[in-house]
Amino acid sequence: MALLEVENLSIGYHSQKGYIHAVEDVSFSLEAGKSLGFVGESGCGKTTLGMALMRLLPPNGVIREGRMLFEGNDLLKKSDEEMREIRWKKVAMIFQAAMNALNPVHRIEDQIAEALLTHDPMCSKEEAMKQVEDLFVFVGIPKDRMRDYPHQYSGGMKQRAIIAMALACRPALIIADEPTTALDVIVQDQILKEIKSLQELFKISIIFISHDISVVSDFCDDIGVMYAGQLVEYGDRQEVFTSPVHPYTKALLSSYPTVTGEKYKLEPIPGETPNLINQPSGCRFRHRCPSAGVSCKTESPVWLKLTPTHRAFCSSIR
């Protein structure tokens, strides 16, 4: 049985302008110890999906339908108190904005120790601090910086502190939402390598959220490509990265340079994403798709099973 199975998940937000269809009918599964990357443009629903898995949507967010089975139990049926027991202990998150995820008036060591003390009543303050010290060693922060405040850390150190916090209770699943945002490329590479090594060391499953398909293809076992709230291609990284099928996946790959520049011509994706309040008929990508046909204007896409592990949500490629 998969560690996580998401079935037909639809999520939206109530706004002054109307209901926003942020995530529509998304399904996927994740095996224990594996990593799954979700990639797509800003606003495609990646972060909404991650926050829904943690049951941390804002007040105007609503999970309209679907199931989120974690270890066989539907997270949507859990009470708020039950979810508080699950968060950090079984499912943790590396948030996109590290500075916003840390309390500016509390020392870093106290914030990480709080998670340990909350989920293990038998753990003493001294034992918690020793575990925090070990975590700092794991993520590469000097022990003498444990008592610092968030503003005393660089961007890379803050991100490492968030990783240490996510690892504190040895969860089975970590959701990493753009964990290298706003970091320079050298620090990005260091952080990604650390996350990968820690995943292998602790046998943790990871959902990796990013707008960079090249990073996801290098880091994850499986890839899910999202566009305008929908999952449009799904498969293992070799299939999706080397044999993309959906026009949007191809466009994403073409919008990033390669070392040789030979496989894909560097091209931007024209146009804009559709309005998720007044949804267009037919395929959501058709206005930007070079392969769109007449039927794409009115007919909703269907899933095409390409291999046992690779599928695409498109009618024009049948």
C-alpha positions in Angstrom: 0.0 0.0 0.0 1.3 3.5 -0.9 2.2 5.8 1.9 0.0 8.6 0.4 -2.8 8.3 -2.1 -4.7 11.3 -3.3 -7.9 10.7 -5.2 -9.9 13.2 -7.3 -8.9 16.1 -5.1 -10.6 19.5 -5.9 -9.7 22.7 -3.9 -10.9 26.2 -4.3 -11.0 29.7 -2.6 -13.9 32.0 -2.0 -13.1 35.5 -3.1 -14.9 38.8 -3.6 -14.8 38.2 -7.4 -16.1 34.6 -7.1 -15.1 31.0 -6.5 -11.5 30.2 -7.6 -11.0 26.7 -8.9 -7.5 26.3 -7.7 -7.1 22.5 -7.9 -9.3 20.3 -10.1 -9.7 16.5 -9.8 -6.0 15.7 -9.0 -5.0 12.1 -8.3 -1.6 10.6 -7.5 0.2 8.2 -5.1 3.6 8.2 -3.3 5.4 5.1 -2.1 7.4 5.1 1.1 10.9 6.4 0.7 10.2 7.9 -2.7 10.1 11.5 -4.0 7.4 13.1 -6.1 7.9 16.5 -7.7 5.1 18.9 -8.8 6.1 21.5 -11.3 4.4 24.3 -13.1 4.0 28.1 -13.4 3.1 30.3 -10.4 -0.6 30.0 -9.6 -1.0 26.4 -11.1 -2.1 25.0 -7.7 1.2 23.4 -6.4 1.3 25.2 -3.1 -2.4 24.9 -2.6 -2.0 21.1 -3.0 0.8 21.0 -0.4 -1.1 23.1 2.1 -4.2 21.0 1.7 -2.2 17.9 2.5 -1.2 19.6 5.8 -4.7 20.8 6.3 -3.4 24.4 6.5 -5.5 26.2 3.9 -6.5 29.8 4.7 -10.0 30.4 6.0 -11.4 31.1 2.5 -9.9 27.8 1.2 -12.1 24.8 0.9 -11.5 21.2 -0.2 -14.6 20.5 -2.3 -14.2 16.8 -2.9 -11.7 14.0 -3.0 -9.7 11.8 -0.5 -6.2 12.2 1.0 -5.2 8.7 2.3 -2.1 8.8 4.5 -1.1 5.4 5.8 -4.6 4.3 4.8 -6.4 7.0 6.8 -8.3 9.9 5.1 -6.8 13.1 6.4 -10.0 14.9 5.4 -11.8 13.0 8.1 -9.4 13.9 10.9 -10.4 16.4 13.5 -8.3 19.5 14.1 -6.8 17.9 17.2 -5.9 14.7 15.3 -4.2 16.8 12.6 -2.2 18.6 15.2 -0.9 15.2 16.3 0.0 14.3 12.7 1.7 17.5 11.7 5.5 17.5 12.2 5.3 14.0 13.8 4.2 12.2 10.6 3.9 14.9 8.0 6.1 18.0 8.0 6.6 20.9 5.7 9.6 23.0 4.5 7.9 26.3 3.8 8.7 28.5 0.8 9.5 31.6 2.8 11.9 30.6 5.5 11.8 34.0 7.3 8.0 33.9 7.5 8.0 30.4 8.8 10.3 31.3 11.8 9.2 33.4 14.8 11.4 36.5 14.8 11.3 36.9 18.6 12.3 33.3 19.6 15.7 31.7 19.4 16.0 29.1 16.6 16.8 26.3 19.1 13.6 26.9 21.1 11.5 26.8 18.0 12.8 23.4 16.9 12.7 22.0 20.4 9.1 23.0 20.7 8.1 20.5 18.1 10.0 17.7 19.9 8.5 18.6 23.3 4.9 18.9 21.9 5.0 15.5 20.3 6.9 13.6 23.0 5.7 14.5 26.5 8.3 12.1 28.0 11.1 14.2 26.4 12.9 16.6 28.8 14.1 20.0 27.7 17.7 18.8 28.0 17.0 15.8 25.8 15.2 18.1 23.2 18.2 20.5 23.1 20.6 17.6 22.5 18.4 16.4 19.6 18.4 20.0 18.2 22.2 20.0 18.4 22.3 16.8 16.5 19.9 18.2 13.9 22.1 21.2 13.4 25.1 19.0 12.7 23.0 17.0 10.2 22.0 20.1 8.2 25.4 21.9 8.5 24.7 24.7 10.9 27.5 25.3 13.6 26.3 24.4 17.1 27.3 27.8 18.4 24.6 29.4 16.3 21.7 27.5 18.0 20.8 30.4 20.3 20.7 32.9 17.5 17.5 34.6 16.3 16.2 34.3 12.7 17.4 37.7 11.7 21.0 36.7 12.5 20.9 33.9 9.9 21.6 34.1 6.2 19.0 32.9 3.7 20.7 29.6 3.4 21.0 29.1 7.1 17.4 29.9 7.7 16.4 27.3 5.0 18.6 24.8 6.8 16.9 25.6 10.1 13.5 24.9 8.5 14.8 21.6 7.2 16.1 20.7 10.7 12.6 21.6 12.1 10.9 19.4 9.5 13.2 16.5 10.4 12.9 16.9 14.2 10.2 14.3 14.7 11.4 12.0 12.0 8.2 12.2 9.9 7.4 9.7 7.2 6.6 12.5 4.7 8.0 15.9 4.1 6.4 18.5 1.8 9.1 20.8 0.4 7.5 23.9 -1.1 10.1 25.8 -3.2 12.8 25.1 -0.6 15.5 27.0 -2.5 13.5 30.1 -3.5 15.5 33.4 -3.3 18.8 31.6 -2.7 21.8 31.9 -5.1 22.5 28.9 -7.3 25.4 27.6 -5.3 23.4 27.6 -2.0 20.5 26.1 -3.9 22.7 23.2 -5.0 23.9 22.7 -1.5 20.4 22.7 0.0 19.1 20.3 -2.6 22.0 17.8 -2.0 21.4 18.0 1.7 17.7 17.3 1.4 18.4 14.4 -0.9 21.1 12.9 1.4 18.8 13.3 4.5 15.9 11.7 2.6 18.1 8.7 1.8 19.5 8.6 5.4 16.1 8.7 7.1 14.1 6.9 4.4 11.7 9.8 4.2 9.1 10.3 1.4 9.2 13.8 -0.1 6.8 15.9 -2.2 8.9 18.5 -3.9 7.1 21.6 -5.2 8.9 23.8 -7.7 8.5 25.9 -10.9 11.8 24.6 -12.2 11.3 21.3 -14.1 15.1 20.8 -14.4 15.5 20.8 -10.6 12.5 18.5 -10.2 13.8 16.1 -12.8 17.2 15.9 -11.1 15.8 15.4 -7.6 12.6 13.4 -7.8 11.7 9.8 -8.7 8.3 10.8 -10.2 7.1 14.1 -11.7 3.6 15.6 -11.9 3.2 18.6 -14.3 0.4 21.0 -13.3 -1.3 23.7 -15.3 -4.1 26.0 -14.2 -5.1 23.7 -11.3 -5.0 20.5 -13.3 -2.5 17.7 -13.4 -1.6 17.4 -17.1 1.2 14.8 -17.2 2.4 12.3 -14.7 5.2 9.7 -14.7 8.7 8.7 -13.6 11.3 11.3 -14.2 12.9 9.5 -17.1 9.7 9.3 -19.0 8.5 12.8 -18.4 11.9 14.5 -18.9 13.2 12.6 -21.9 9.8 11.6 -23.5 7.4 14.5 -22.7 4.0 14.1 -24.4 1.7 17.0 -23.2 2.3 20.3 -25.1 2.7 22.1 -21.8 5.4 19.8 -20.5 7.3 20.3 -23.8 6.9 24.0 -23.5 8.3 24.0 -19.9 11.3 22.0 -21.0 11.8 24.4 -24.0 11.7 27.4 -21.6 14.8 26.3 -19.7 18.3 26.2 -21.3 20.3 23.0 -21.5 24.1 22.7 -21.2 24.5 21.8 -24.8 21.4 23.7 -26.1 20.8 20.9 -28.6 17.7 18.9 -27.4 15.3 21.8 -26.9 15.3 25.2 -28.5 15.0 27.9 -25.8 11.5 29.5 -26.2 9.2 31.3 -23.9 5.6 30.1 -23.4 3.3 32.7 -25.0 0.1 34.1 -23.5 -1.2 33.9 -19.9 -2.8 31.3 -17.7 -6.7 31.3 -17.8 -8.9 32.9 -15.3 -9.8 30.2 -12.7 -13.0 32.0 -11.7 -14.5 32.1 -15.2 -13.0 28.8 -16.5 -12.7 28.4 -20.3 -14.5 25.6 -22.0 -12.5 22.6 -23.3 -8.8 22.4 -22.6 -7.4 25.0 -20.2 -4.1 25.1 -22.2 -5.6 25.5 -25.6 -5.1 29.3 -26.0 -1.3 28.7 -25.6 -1.0 25.3 -27.2 0.6 25.0 -30.7 -1.2 21.6 -31.2 -4.7 22.7 -30.3 -7.4 21.6 -32.6 -11.1 22.6 -33.1 -12.3 20.0 -30.6 -10.0 21.4 -27.9 -12.3 24.4 -27.7 -15.3 22.4 -26.5 -14.1 19.0 -25.4 -12.5 18.4 -22.0 -9.2 16.5 -22.2 -9.0 12.8 -21.3 -6.3 10.8 -19.6 -4.1 8.9 -22.1 -2.2 6.0 -20.5 1.2 5.9 -22.4 2.9 3.3 -20.2 2.0 1.6 -16.9 3.6 4.6 -15.1 3.2 7.5 -17.6 0.0 9.3 -18.5 -1.0 12.6 -20.0 -4.2 14.7 -19.9 -4.7 15.7 -23.4 -7.1 14.9 -26.3 -4.9 16.2 -29.2 -2.3 13.5 -28.7 -4.6 10.5 -29.2 
